Amino acid sequence: MGMPVRIDDSLYEQAKTEAQIERRTIAGQIEFWAMVGRAALDNPDLPVTFVADSLASLSEPRDDLTPFVPRSKAN
């Protein structure tokens, strides 16, 4: 369920710009930033860029993936 929230105009404009680049909705961009911030606070030893990239990878399609097979099990 969505909930209307008031945010600063400059934050809205930043989210709008970034959402277009990342092909997300404005609400989706703000939700992504919130998830990154929350995960970064929960994992202060990890770089924020690693956290953001890891979360972004979760939304990528999984249809064309090749499973990882360790070399020790490939033979």
ABEGO torsion letter per residue (X at the ends): XBBBBBBBAAAAAAAAAAAAAAGBBAAAAAAAAAAAAAAAAABAABBAAAAAAAAAAAABBAAABBBBBBAAAAX
